[in-house]
Amino acid sequence: MEREREGGEEEMERGREGGEEMEIWREDGEEMERGSEGERWREEEKEEKETGEREDEEKKKEERNEKEKEKKEERDEKEEKEKKEEREEKEKKKEERKDEEKKEEREDEENKKEEREDEGRECRY
């Protein structure tokens, strides 16, 4: 009986060495086979991890770019608003100057009219 058990163990050992029988163990809740399958599994896990890290980096980069784009748009909008306000202020001052010039012209015309009237009165006396 002892001999049979030793023989069975030797057979299992030879099977493992020959790659015929694979031992399955668990790592991080996933099954992994020892041997070429396990190596392939580890490579796939490594690639998935690297891919995930790259995707995370790309996502962060995209988020940064989006934030920068939003900031730039906000700055552009602010600058445009300021320019518009400046144009409106200039236009307002221009209109005020025109109004002031018209007012002065009317006053000048009234003064001239009064002077003529005064001259006309002086001539009568």
N, CA, C and O of each residue as an XYZ file, in Angstrom:
500
protein
N       0.824     -1.181      0.000
C       0.000      0.000      0.000
C       0.870      1.247      0.000
O       0.617      2.204     -0.731
N       1.891      1.213      0.829
C       2.838      2.320      0.874
C       3.498      2.498     -0.482
O       3.698      3.620     -0.946
N       3.831      1.384     -1.108
C       4.476      1.420     -2.411
C       3.541      2.021     -3.456
O       3.994      2.776     -4.315
N       2.258      1.708     -3.403
C       1.278      2.247     -4.356
C       1.167      3.776     -4.186
O       1.113      4.517     -5.168
N       1.134      4.221     -2.951
C       1.032      5.659     -2.702
C       2.263      6.384     -3.243
O       2.133      7.431     -3.877
N       3.453      5.838     -2.998
C       4.671      6.454     -3.510
C       4.671      6.446     -5.027
O       5.110      7.412     -5.651
N       4.192      5.391     -5.616
C       4.121      5.288     -7.084
C       3.173      6.330     -7.646
O       3.458      6.951     -8.671
N       2.043      6.523     -6.974
C       1.083      7.535     -7.425
C       1.642      8.932     -7.319
O       1.407      9.779     -8.182
N       2.387      9.167     -6.248
C       2.993     10.486     -6.080
C       4.032     10.733     -7.159
O       4.125     11.830     -7.708
N       4.818      9.692     -7.459
C       5.828      9.835     -8.510
C       5.161     10.116     -9.852
O       5.655     10.923    -10.639
N       4.058      9.461    -10.107
C       3.336      9.664    -11.363
C       2.814     11.103    -11.464
O       2.912     11.730    -12.518
N       2.254     11.624    -10.349
C       1.779     13.014    -10.333
C       2.924     13.973    -10.581
O       2.790     14.950    -11.317
N       4.060     13.675     -9.951
C       5.226     14.552    -10.103
C       5.687     14.559    -11.555
O       5.973     15.619    -12.111
N       5.759     13.390    -12.166
C       6.145     13.324    -13.580
C       5.152     14.058    -14.461
O       5.530     14.714    -15.432
N       3.889     13.943    -14.115
C       2.852     14.640    -14.891
C       3.029     16.145    -14.803
O       2.894     16.851    -15.803
N       3.324     16.627    -13.635
C       3.547     18.072    -13.463
C       4.751     18.524    -14.267
O       4.703     19.535    -14.967
N       5.816     17.774    -14.160
C       7.037     18.146    -14.866
C       6.819     18.113    -16.367
O       7.387     18.931    -17.091
N       6.033     17.211    -16.833
C       5.779     17.079    -18.262
C       4.752     18.074    -18.763
O       4.529     18.161    -19.971
N       4.139     18.803    -17.905
C       3.156     19.789    -18.304
C       1.805     19.178    -18.595
O       0.908     19.865    -19.083
N       1.639     17.870    -18.296
C       0.366     17.238    -18.587
C      -0.689     17.642    -17.567
O      -1.861     17.812    -17.903
N      -0.262     17.794    -16.319
C      -1.226     18.161    -15.298
C      -0.843     19.521    -14.747
O       0.309     19.750    -14.379
N      -1.781     20.390    -14.695
C      -1.493     21.744    -14.238
C      -2.155     21.973    -12.899
O      -3.293     21.567    -12.664
N      -1.425     22.626    -12.039
C      -1.964     22.945    -10.735
C      -2.641     24.310    -10.844
O      -2.113     25.234    -11.463
N      -3.798     24.414    -10.243
C      -4.546     25.678    -10.296
C      -4.488     26.317     -8.925
O      -4.758     25.665     -7.917
N      -4.136     27.592     -8.885
C      -4.161     28.306     -7.631
C      -4.846     29.635     -7.849
O      -5.045     30.063     -8.986
N      -5.198     30.269     -6.787
C      -5.946     31.524     -6.880
C      -5.042     32.691     -6.488
O      -4.278     32.624     -5.525
N      -5.159     33.755     -7.269
C      -4.426     34.972     -6.953
C      -5.371     36.126     -7.252
O      -5.887     36.228     -8.365
N      -5.605     36.998     -6.272
C      -6.517     38.126     -6.407
C      -7.900     37.679     -6.880
O      -8.541     38.363     -7.678
N      -8.345     36.547     -6.393
C      -9.690     36.094     -6.697
C      -9.855     35.522     -8.100
O     -10.979     35.224     -8.504
N      -8.782     35.361     -8.846
C      -8.886     34.824    -10.201
C      -8.095     33.518    -10.266
O      -7.115     33.330     -9.545
N      -8.534     32.638    -11.128
C      -7.808     31.384    -11.280
C      -6.609     31.595    -12.185
O      -6.671     32.339    -13.164
N      -5.515     30.927    -11.841
C      -4.329     31.030    -12.659
C      -3.705     29.643    -12.721
O      -3.586     28.959    -11.704
N      -3.316     29.243    -13.892
C      -2.711     27.932    -14.042
C      -1.203     28.081    -14.072
O      -0.663     29.038    -14.626
N      -0.532     27.106    -13.461
C       0.922     27.112    -13.456
C       1.396     26.583    -14.795
O       0.789     25.670    -15.356
N       2.456     27.139    -15.299
C       2.992     26.686    -16.577
C       2.799     27.762    -17.623
O       2.707     28.948    -17.304
N       2.738     27.338    -18.879
C       2.648     28.298    -19.977
C       1.341     29.085    -19.916
O       1.320     30.269    -20.251
N       0.256     28.447    -19.495
C      -1.029     29.141    -19.356
C      -0.925     30.222    -18.284
O      -1.424     31.333    -18.462
N      -0.285     29.893    -17.187
C      -0.121     30.859    -16.099
C       0.740     32.031    -16.526
O       0.465     33.178    -16.173
N       1.780     31.738    -17.287
C       2.663     32.798    -17.768
C       1.904     33.726    -18.709
O       2.034     34.948    -18.639
N       1.120     33.130    -19.580
C       0.303     33.918    -20.511
C      -0.704     34.765    -19.735
O      -0.948     35.926    -20.067
N      -1.286     34.158    -18.692
C      -2.256     34.889    -17.857
C      -1.579     36.080    -17.181
O      -2.129     37.181    -17.150
N      -0.368     35.849    -16.633
C       0.357     36.928    -15.972
C       0.687     38.050    -16.965
O       0.575     39.229    -16.631
N       1.084     37.687    -18.154
C       1.377     38.696    -19.183
C       0.126     39.510    -19.524
O       0.181     40.734    -19.648
N      -0.991     38.814    -19.673
C      -2.243     39.509    -19.978
C      -2.619     40.455    -18.843
O      -3.043     41.585    -19.086
N      -2.463     39.993    -17.604
C      -2.758     40.842    -16.450
C      -1.862     42.074    -16.446
O      -2.313     43.189    -16.186
N      -0.587     41.850    -16.737
C       0.370     42.953    -16.767
C      -0.019     43.956    -17.861
O      -0.011     45.166    -17.635
N      -0.355     43.443    -19.038
C      -0.759     44.308    -20.144
C      -2.037     45.077    -19.811
O      -2.147     46.268    -20.105
N      -3.007     44.385    -19.193
C      -4.247     45.058    -18.803
C      -3.972     46.172    -17.794
O      -4.554     47.253    -17.876
N      -3.084     45.898    -16.849
C      -2.737     46.901    -15.843
C      -2.072     48.103    -16.506
O      -2.413     49.251    -16.221
N      -1.107     47.821    -17.404
C      -0.420     48.908    -18.106
C      -1.399     49.690    -18.979
O      -1.343     50.919    -19.043
N      -2.286     48.972    -19.643
C      -3.290     49.632    -20.479
C      -4.188     50.507    -19.621
O      -4.499     51.639    -19.993
N      -4.597     49.991    -18.490
C      -5.434     50.762    -17.561
C      -4.717     52.011    -17.077
O      -5.313     53.084    -16.980
N      -3.435     51.865    -16.773
C      -2.657     53.021    -16.323
C      -2.543     54.056    -17.435
O      -2.677     55.254    -17.190
N      -2.293     53.588    -18.662
C      -2.212     54.506    -19.802
C      -3.542     55.215    -20.021
O      -3.588     56.421    -20.264
N      -4.619     54.446    -19.931
C      -5.944     55.042    -20.110
C      -6.226     56.082    -19.022
O      -6.795     57.138    -19.298
N      -5.822     55.774    -17.777
C      -5.988     56.736    -16.682
C      -5.188     58.007    -16.950
O      -5.675     59.117    -16.740
N      -3.941     57.825    -17.422
C      -3.107     58.983    -17.724
C      -3.717     59.812    -18.853
O      -3.751     61.041    -18.785
N      -4.201     59.126    -19.893
C      -4.819     59.822    -21.018
C      -6.080     60.559    -20.575
O      -6.344     61.681    -21.010
N      -6.857     59.911    -19.701
C      -8.078     60.544    -19.193
C      -7.728     61.797    -18.393
O      -8.370     62.835    -18.553
N      -6.708     61.704    -17.530
C      -6.279     62.860    -16.748
C      -5.788     63.963    -17.668
O      -6.079     65.139    -17.451
N      -5.040     63.579    -18.699
C      -4.530     64.561    -19.656
C      -5.690     65.243    -20.380
O      -5.685     66.461    -20.555
N      -6.674     64.467    -20.795
C      -7.848     65.030    -21.461
C      -8.599     65.971    -20.529
O      -9.056     67.034    -20.949
N      -8.726     65.581    -19.265
C      -9.406     66.438    -18.286
C      -8.649     67.749    -18.099
O      -9.255     68.818    -18.034
N      -7.313     67.664    -18.013
C      -6.505     68.886    -17.886
C      -6.683     69.766    -19.118
O      -6.857     70.980    -19.010
N      -6.637     69.139    -20.285
C      -6.814     69.897    -21.524
C      -8.185     70.557    -21.563
O      -8.317     71.705    -21.988
N      -9.198     69.830    -21.121
C     -10.567     70.371    -21.113
C     -10.651     71.565    -20.156
O     -11.262     72.584    -20.480
N     -10.034     71.433    -18.978
C     -10.045     72.533    -18.016
C      -9.313     73.747    -18.585
O      -9.775     74.880    -18.451
N      -8.169     73.499    -19.218
C      -7.416     74.599    -19.826
C      -8.227     75.256    -20.929
O      -8.226     76.479    -21.069
N      -8.914     74.441    -21.707
C      -9.750     74.968    -22.787
C     -10.874     75.835    -22.214
O     -11.160     76.915    -22.731
N     -11.506     75.352    -21.141
C     -12.575     76.119    -20.495
C     -12.044     77.439    -19.943
O     -12.686     78.479    -20.083
N     -10.858     77.392    -19.308
C     -10.256     78.618    -18.774
C      -9.967     79.601    -19.900
O     -10.216     80.800    -19.770
N      -9.440     79.084    -21.006
C      -9.138     79.940    -22.149
C     -10.421     80.563    -22.695
O     -10.453     81.754    -23.004
N     -11.460     79.772    -22.811
C     -12.744     80.293    -23.290
C     -13.271     81.377    -22.357
O     -13.781     82.402    -22.810
N     -13.146     81.146    -21.054
C     -13.588     82.139    -20.073
C     -12.785     83.433    -20.213
O     -13.346     84.528    -20.172
N     -11.445     83.297    -20.382
C     -10.605     84.480    -20.570
C     -11.000     85.213    -21.848
O     -11.126     86.437    -21.857
N     -11.196     84.450    -22.929
C     -11.581     85.055    -24.204
C     -12.912     85.784    -24.079
O     -13.070     86.895    -24.584
N     -13.864     85.154    -23.404
C     -15.174     85.789    -23.208
C     -15.027     87.068    -22.389
O     -15.651     88.084    -22.695
N     -14.202     87.012    -21.354
C     -13.980     88.183    -20.494
C     -13.335     89.305    -21.309
O     -13.751     90.460    -21.222
N     -12.312     88.956    -22.105
C     -11.652     89.955    -22.936
C     -12.624     90.563    -23.938
O     -12.641     91.776    -24.145
N     -13.430     89.709    -24.556
C     -14.413     90.200    -25.532
C     -15.408     91.136    -24.859
O     -15.767     92.172    -25.417
N     -15.848     90.774    -23.670
C     -16.785     91.615    -22.918
C     -16.146     92.966    -22.597
O     -16.786     94.008    -22.745
N     -14.879     92.950    -22.155
C     -14.178     94.188    -21.841
C     -14.025     95.058    -23.087
O     -14.224     96.271    -23.030
N     -13.670     94.434    -24.215
C     -13.534     95.181    -25.470
C     -14.867     95.810    -25.870
O     -14.922     96.960    -26.305
N     -15.927     95.043    -25.717
C     -17.250     95.552    -26.052
C     -17.602     96.743    -25.174
O     -18.106     97.757    -25.657
N     -17.332     96.611    -23.879
C     -17.604     97.711    -22.946
C     -16.777     98.941    -23.317
O     -17.276    100.064    -23.260
N     -15.520     98.732    -23.696
C     -14.667     99.849    -24.112
C     -15.235    100.528    -25.354
O     -15.292    101.755    -25.427
N     -15.658     99.719    -26.335
C     -16.243    100.281    -27.564
C     -17.501    101.079    -27.236
O     -17.709    102.177    -27.750
N     -18.331    100.505    -26.373
C     -19.567    101.197    -25.977
C     -19.251    102.503    -25.260
O     -19.914    103.516    -25.487
N     -18.240    102.483    -24.394
C     -17.844    103.694    -23.659
C     -17.319    104.746    -24.634
O     -17.654    105.925    -24.516
N     -16.497    104.325    -25.595
C     -15.977    105.265    -26.599
C     -17.122    105.863    -27.410
O     -17.164    107.067    -27.666
N     -18.046    104.995    -27.806
C     -19.199    105.463    -28.584
C     -20.030    106.447    -27.776
O     -20.498    107.460    -28.297
N     -20.204    106.140    -26.517
C     -20.971    107.026    -25.630
C     -20.278    108.381    -25.510
O     -20.936    109.418    -25.588
N     -18.951    108.383    -25.320
C     -18.197    109.636    -25.221
C     -18.276    110.411    -26.535
O     -18.395    111.636    -26.538
N     -18.208    109.692    -27.634
C     -18.301    110.328    -28.946
C     -19.657    111.010    -29.110
O     -19.740    112.143    -29.585
N     -20.709    110.311    -28.714
C     -22.056    110.902    -28.774
C     -22.168    112.106    -27.857
O     -22.766    113.116    -28.225
N     -21.595    112.004    -26.662
C     -21.624    113.126    -25.717
C     -20.895    114.337    -26.306
O     -21.363    115.468    -26.169
N     -19.750    114.105    -26.962
C     -19.011    115.197    -27.600
C     -19.840    115.840    -28.709
O     -19.889    117.064    -28.833
N     -20.489    114.999    -29.511
C     -21.346    115.529    -30.579
C     -22.467    116.382    -29.985
O     -22.751    117.483    -30.456
N     -23.092    115.844    -28.943
C     -24.176    116.595    -28.281
C     -23.649    117.910    -27.724
O     -24.308    118.943    -27.837
N     -22.467    117.877    -27.124
C     -21.870    119.092    -26.558
C     -21.557    120.098    -27.670
O     -21.792    121.297    -27.517
N     -21.028    119.598    -28.787
C     -20.722    120.486    -29.915
C     -22.005    121.115    -30.465
O     -22.028    122.307    -30.773
N     -23.058    120.328    -30.586
C     -24.338    120.864    -31.076
C     -24.871    121.926    -30.115
O     -25.379    122.969    -30.528
N     -24.739    121.627    -28.823
C     -25.205    122.572    -27.807
C     -24.427    123.888    -27.925
O     -25.008    124.972    -27.880
N     -23.103    123.771    -28.078
C     -22.265    124.968    -28.230
C     -22.635    125.728    -29.495
O     -22.683    126.958    -29.479
N     -22.896    125.021    -30.592
C     -23.296    125.667    -31.839
C     -24.603    126.436    -31.652
O     -24.738    127.572    -32.107
N     -25.560    125.804    -30.979
C     -26.837    126.483    -30.723
C     -26.627    127.736    -29.865
O     -27.207    128.789    -30.129
N     -25.787    127.600    -28.833
C     -25.498    128.752    -27.978
C     -24.819    129.863    -28.771
O     -25.134    131.041    -28.603
N     -23.876    129.472    -29.646
C     -23.199    130.470    -30.483
C     -24.201    131.176    -31.400
O     -24.173    132.396    -31.562
N     -25.082    130.374    -31.990
C     -26.096    130.963    -32.875
C     -27.020    131.899    -32.097
O     -27.367    132.975    -32.584
N     -27.413    131.500    -30.904
C     -28.267    132.358    -30.066
C     -27.533    133.640    -29.685
O     -28.114    134.725    -29.697
N     -26.242    133.503    -29.343
C     -25.455    134.689    -28.989
C     -25.342    135.641    -30.182
O     -25.475    136.855    -30.026
N     -25.096    135.087    -31.371
C     -25.003    135.914    -32.565
C     -26.326    136.610    -32.852
O     -26.377    137.786    -33.215
N     -27.391    135.840    -32.675
C     -28.731    136.393    -32.912
C     -28.985    137.540    -31.934
O     -29.487    138.593    -32.328
N     -28.645    137.341    -30.681
C     -28.829    138.382    -29.671
C     -27.963    139.598    -29.987
O     -28.403    140.736    -29.819
N     -26.735    139.360    -30.445
C     -25.849    140.465    -30.799
C     -26.433    141.284    -31.946
O     -26.391    142.514    -31.925
N     -26.980    140.592    -32.947
C     -27.595    141.283    -34.078
C     -28.801    142.081    -33.622
O     -29.035    143.208    -34.059
N     -29.559    141.463    -32.730
C     -30.733    142.174    -32.215
C     -30.300    143.405    -31.420
O     -30.902    144.474    -31.518
N     -29.227    143.226    -30.620
C     -28.707    144.356    -29.840
C     -28.196    145.456    -30.782
O     -28.426    146.639    -30.533
N     -27.510    145.073    -31.849
C     -27.008    146.049    -32.813
C     -28.173    146.762    -33.482
O     -28.132    147.966    -33.731
N     -29.206    145.989    -33.762
C     -30.388    146.565    -34.389
C     -31.041    147.577    -33.473
O     -31.498    148.614    -33.953
N     -31.105    147.331    -32.209
C     -31.690    148.251    -31.239
C     -30.832    149.505    -31.094
O     -31.344    150.620    -30.995
N     -29.512    149.296    -31.085
C     -28.614    150.430    -30.934
C     -28.730    151.365    -32.126
O     -28.643    152.584    -31.986
N     -28.926    150.785    -33.287
C     -29.043    151.591    -34.490
C     -30.303    152.443    -34.430
O     -30.296    153.569    -34.927
N     -31.353    151.960    -33.856
C     -32.610    152.697    -33.769
C     -32.486    153.883    -32.832
O     -33.119    154.911    -33.073
N     -31.741    153.789    -31.834
C     -31.650    154.854    -30.827
C     -30.755    155.896    -31.277
O     -30.548    156.880    -30.566
